[in-house]
């Protein structure tokens, strides 16, 4: 049943992507994805976000997932999330808070929620969209539609009974799936290239070194897929961080392997390789890059009391 539902979601998303690469909240509702998310969250998130990563789609899906995970749930109607800039979610000395909004703010948005670091950890605050100043971020991939949002502290009000850690974990699981989809697209492009590109009268893919390089990349991606699936079984913050971190590492390794086999043509702006790679690099930085996620996992393991290897050896004697 789950496999059939996953195929249906992927087919519907692929068909919708032919009309527009942007999946707004209203389009997600029209597709019925929000209903599936309420009943089968794992299937809904995995199918949609992997297709989003593969097809390089944009939209409000991440906000919907994050808002649903907050304590008590929050409606995504008229609400967007401003995600913290890498390693930053605190007010500056002038009382401003900055973040990034995916796809910017439209006239339909009434409220923006933002995580804010305080003495008691990260809490969630909200501000009216009219109090937020936005500017587009060109960066690596202008087509991703990212905007920098700035709001003054005076416009912020606490969100009661909201657990940002739950929203963060849900967002990381979704982004991990999206990175998996992007990696799959990168591998597809690289494999197709070595099948048809010839050197000295034979396809590049006939060379064993090329085969091994791409096979290693596939193994890295497979490992990430296993950890991403595992994150749904425990639904802990550590599991979500591990999934996001390993998916980011898979992007690094798939990107490096693919760039090597594509050679100089992979650096050209016109080649289809550069678009998913740039999009993946952006997604990898959102809600904690691989380094940050790995640090969190390591700190969690140390805090939980990881058994010393020497102790295990002594115990087996």
C-alpha positions in Angstrom: 0.0 0.0 0.0 2.8 2.4 1.0 4.7 1.6 -2.2 1.6 2.3 -4.4 0.9 5.6 -2.5 4.6 6.6 -3.0 4.4 5.9 -6.7 1.2 7.9 -7.0 2.6 10.9 -5.2 5.7 10.9 -7.4 3.7 10.6 -10.5 1.4 13.4 -9.5 4.3 15.7 -8.6 6.2 14.9 -11.8 3.0 15.8 -13.8 2.5 19.0 -11.8 6.2 20.0 -12.4 5.5 20.2 -16.1 3.3 23.2 -15.6 5.4 25.0 -13.0 8.5 24.2 -10.9 6.9 25.9 -8.0 4.7 24.0 -5.6 2.8 26.6 -3.6 0.8 25.7 -0.6 -2.5 26.0 -2.6 -1.0 23.6 -5.2 -0.1 21.1 -2.6 -3.6 21.2 -1.2 -5.0 20.8 -4.7 -2.8 17.7 -5.2 -4.1 16.3 -1.9 -0.6 16.0 -0.5 -1.5 17.7 2.8 -4.1 15.0 3.5 -1.5 12.3 2.9 0.9 14.1 5.1 -1.6 13.9 8.0 -2.2 10.2 7.5 1.1 8.8 6.2 3.8 11.4 7.0 6.8 9.2 6.2 5.4 8.3 2.7 4.3 11.8 2.0 7.6 13.4 2.9 9.8 10.8 1.3 8.0 10.8 -2.0 7.4 14.5 -2.4 10.9 15.7 -1.2 12.8 13.1 -3.2 10.9 14.2 -6.3 11.4 17.8 -5.4 15.2 17.2 -5.2 15.3 15.2 -8.4 13.2 17.7 -10.4 14.7 20.9 -8.7 11.3 22.1 -7.6 10.6 24.9 -5.1 7.6 25.6 -2.9 6.1 25.7 0.6 6.4 22.0 1.4 9.2 22.4 3.9 7.2 25.0 5.8 4.2 22.7 5.9 6.3 19.9 7.4 8.0 22.1 10.0 4.8 23.8 11.1 2.9 20.5 11.4 5.7 19.2 13.7 5.4 22.0 16.2 3.6 21.2 19.4 -0.2 21.4 18.8 0.5 21.8 15.0 0.1 25.1 13.1 -1.8 25.8 10.0 0.4 26.5 7.0 -2.3 28.8 5.6 -0.9 32.3 5.5 2.2 31.3 7.5 5.8 30.9 6.4 9.0 30.0 8.3 12.2 32.0 8.2 15.0 29.6 8.7 18.1 30.6 10.6 21.2 31.5 8.6 24.0 28.9 9.1 25.0 28.9 12.8 22.9 32.1 13.5 19.6 32.5 15.1 20.3 35.3 17.5 19.5 39.0 17.6 22.3 41.4 16.5 23.3 44.4 18.6 20.6 46.5 16.9 17.9 44.1 17.8 17.5 42.6 14.3 17.0 39.0 13.5 17.9 37.6 10.1 17.0 34.4 8.4 16.1 33.0 5.0 12.7 32.5 3.5 12.3 30.1 0.7 10.5 31.6 -2.3 10.1 34.9 -0.5 6.9 36.4 0.9 3.8 37.0 -1.1 0.6 39.0 -0.5 -1.0 35.8 0.8 1.4 35.5 3.7 0.2 37.0 7.0 2.7 35.7 9.5 6.3 34.7 9.6 7.7 32.4 12.4 11.4 32.5 13.3 13.5 30.5 15.7 15.3 32.8 18.2 18.2 31.8 20.5 17.7 32.8 24.2 18.9 31.9 27.6 16.7 28.8 27.7 17.6 27.6 24.2 16.0 28.2 20.9 12.4 29.3 21.0 9.9 30.2 18.3 8.7 33.8 17.7 6.4 35.2 15.1 6.0 38.5 13.4 3.5 39.9 10.9 4.8 39.7 7.3 4.3 43.4 6.9 7.0 43.9 9.6 9.6 41.9 7.6 12.0 43.3 5.1 13.1 40.9 2.4 15.7 40.9 -0.3 16.5 38.2 -2.9 19.6 36.0 -2.4 21.2 35.3 -5.8 24.1 33.2 -4.5 24.8 29.8 -6.0 21.3 29.3 -7.4 19.0 32.3 -8.0 16.2 30.0 -9.3 15.9 28.5 -5.7 14.0 31.7 -4.8 15.7 32.2 -1.4 15.2 35.6 0.3 16.9 37.1 3.3 14.4 38.3 5.8 15.0 40.8 8.5 12.7 41.7 11.4 13.2 44.0 14.4 12.8 42.4 17.9 9.9 44.8 18.7 7.8 43.1 16.1 8.4 39.6 17.5 6.0 37.8 19.8 6.6 34.4 21.4 4.7 31.4 20.0 3.2 29.6 23.0 3.6 25.8 23.3 5.8 25.5 20.2 8.8 23.2 20.3 11.3 24.3 17.7 13.4 21.1 18.2 10.5 19.1 16.8 10.2 21.4 13.8 14.0 21.3 13.3 14.0 17.5 13.3 11.1 17.2 10.9 12.7 19.8 8.6 16.0 17.9 8.6 14.4 14.6 7.7 12.6 16.3 4.8 15.8 18.0 3.6 17.6 14.7 3.9 15.1 13.1 1.5 15.4 16.1 -0.8 19.2 15.8 -0.9 18.8 12.1 -1.7 16.7 13.0 -4.7 19.2 15.6 -5.8 22.1 13.1 -5.5 20.1 10.6 -7.6 19.8 13.2 -10.3 23.5 14.0 -10.2 24.4 10.3 -10.5 22.0 9.9 -13.4 23.6 12.8 -15.3 27.1 11.5 -14.6 26.3 7.9 -15.6 24.6 9.0 -18.8 27.6 11.2 -19.6 30.2 8.4 -19.3 27.9 6.1 -21.4 28.0 8.4 -24.5 31.2 10.4 -24.0 34.1 8.8 -25.8 37.8 9.0 -25.3 40.3 7.3 -27.6 37.4 5.6 -29.4 35.7 4.1 -26.4 33.1 5.3 -23.9 34.4 6.8 -20.7 32.3 4.3 -18.8 34.4 1.4 -20.2 37.3 2.5 -18.0 37.4 0.6 -14.7 38.6 3.7 -12.7 35.5 5.6 -13.8 33.2 2.7 -12.9 34.8 2.4 -9.5 34.5 6.2 -8.9 30.8 6.2 -9.6 30.2 2.9 -7.8 31.7 4.4 -4.7 29.4 7.4 -5.0 26.5 5.1 -5.3 27.5 3.3 -2.1 27.8 6.7 -0.3 24.3 7.6 -1.4 22.9 4.1 -0.4 24.4 4.6 3.1 22.6 8.0 3.4 19.4 6.4 2.3 19.6 3.8 5.0 20.2 6.4 7.7 17.4 8.6 6.4 15.0 5.7 6.6 16.2 4.9 10.1 15.5 8.5 11.2 11.8 7.8 10.8 11.9 4.7 13.1 13.2 6.6 16.1 12.1 10.2 15.2 14.7 11.6 17.5 16.6 14.8 17.1 19.9 12.9 16.9 18.6 10.6 14.2 17.4 13.5 12.2 20.7 15.3 12.5 22.6 12.1 11.4 20.3 11.8 8.4 20.7 15.4 7.3 24.5 15.2 7.9 25.1 12.0 6.0 22.9 13.2 3.1 25.0 16.3 2.9 28.2 14.2 2.9 26.7 12.0 0.1 26.1 15.2 -1.9 29.8 16.1 -1.4 31.0 12.7 -2.5 28.6 12.3 -5.4 29.4 15.8 -6.6 33.1 15.2 -6.4 32.9 11.9 -8.3 30.6 13.3 -10.9 32.6 16.4 -11.4 35.7 14.2 -12.0 34.2 12.0 -14.6 32.5 15.0 -16.4 35.8 16.9 -16.5 35.8 20.5 -17.7 32.3 20.3 -19.3 30.8 19.9 -15.8 32.0 23.5 -15.0 30.1 25.1 -17.8 27.0 27.1 -17.0 25.0 25.5 -19.9 25.5 21.9 -18.8 22.6 20.3 -16.8 25.1 19.1 -14.2 25.7 22.4 -12.6 22.0 23.1 -11.7 21.3 20.2 -9.3 24.8 20.5 -7.8 24.3 24.2 -6.9 20.8 23.5 -5.6 22.1 20.6 -3.5 24.9 22.8 -2.0 22.2 25.3 -0.9 20.0 22.7 0.6 22.9 21.1 2.4 23.6 24.4 4.3 20.0 24.8 5.4 19.1 23.8 9.0 22.7 22.8 9.6 25.4 21.6 7.2 27.1 18.2 7.5 29.8 19.6 9.9 27.2 21.1 12.2 25.0 18.0 12.2 27.9 15.7 12.9 29.0 17.9 15.8 25.5 17.6 17.3 25.5 13.8 16.9 29.0 13.6 18.4 28.0 15.8 21.4 24.8 13.7 21.9 26.8 10.5 21.9 29.3 11.9 24.4 26.5 13.2 26.6 24.7 9.8 26.5 27.9 8.0 27.6 29.4 6.2 24.7 31.2 3.0 25.9 34.9 3.1 25.5 36.4 0.7 23.1 39.0 -0.4 25.7 36.2 -1.2 28.1 34.5 -3.4 25.5 37.7 -5.3 24.9 38.2 -5.9 28.7 34.6 -7.1 29.0 35.1 -9.7 26.3 38.3 -11.2 27.9 
